[in-house]
Amino acid sequence: MIRATATRMLGAVVLATAGLVAATGSAAADTSLNPPPLSWYTCQDTGSGTVCHGQMTFEHPGEFQGSCPQGFDILSSAHSEETAARYYDRDGNLVQRVLHDVFPVGNPLNVVYNSKTGKSIPYTTDRTETDDLVVPGDFASVTARFTGNIITITVPDGGMLLHDVGLFTFAPNDVIVEVHGPKMLWFGQTEKLCAALA
């Protein structure tokens, strides 16, 4: 993902720069827009600028999420379905991007696992990232806001193991400027998850 706003959340969500799997809509990238949308967006001019929409699926294999005192790392894999929108001003510069990512419940790829034994536990994610560009067209100026279910892990006999939900906002310098709701993975509260994966 451009400017790796999801990479900022690597410790909190099972998202990262993704490998392309399949597109549900495609069009040639419009090079008159700054930055140009990816090829799976379809764009339309409006009176106030250009709006682009697209859908894509991604896979995220073997992402590091943390280490456990039992001597293994927490890794994750994922299959996500993304609905995306980009909003450009009249000069063709991007001013906002909205990404809604769902990691379907029951997909066998959506698990965290023990790096040594492979023992795994499924998780759920349904979150929205809203990127506002302070300087139109410049991803280095993004204020990124994440809302929804960033990651939740529960097991029938162990209850809630991990719960990162609510709101997370990052300034362009990656400093956290707003947090609401529990952020267990982000703040390293993984004792229950480590015990369940051991």
Secondary structure by P-SEA (a helix, b strand, c coil): ccccccccccccccccccccccccccccccccccccccccbbbbbcccbbbbbbcbbbbbcccccccccccbbbbbcbbbbbbbbbbbcccccccbbbbbbbccccccccccccccccbbbbbbbbbbbbbbbcccccccccbbbbbcccbbbbccccccccccccbbbbccccccccccccccccccccaaaaaaac
